[in-house]
Amino acid sequence: MSVISSMITPDWKKFIPGLLLCALFAFVVMNIHHLLATYHKADAASLKIPKIEKKIAELKNSGAATHEIAPLEHKLSQYRKALKKVNGKVGQRWQWATFLYETCQFKYVAMLLIGG
């Protein structure tokens, strides 16, 4: 019994507020990261949709087989879904989200490498 009691930190209850604060901070950061990722994907989709539509039109005009066009149409539908999530339109940009998303990604990697 003394072995088990020696493993327990004395006054462990005083650490609960700090643990709750850490959990709250992690929850907020994860939600911000998810929001930035959504706008980052919409920004990329806004740029790629016209190119894919042009490529699909070229393939259809040249008489390409449907198995060549189907993957592009699938990508196009995914990009449209990404735009729909933020109520965006083709050509609309969210550079701020891309900048913040990529900056945060680098900081996450740096924190992991440092050991934080």
Order of alpha helices (4+ residues) and beta strands (2+ residues): alpha-alpha-alpha-alpha
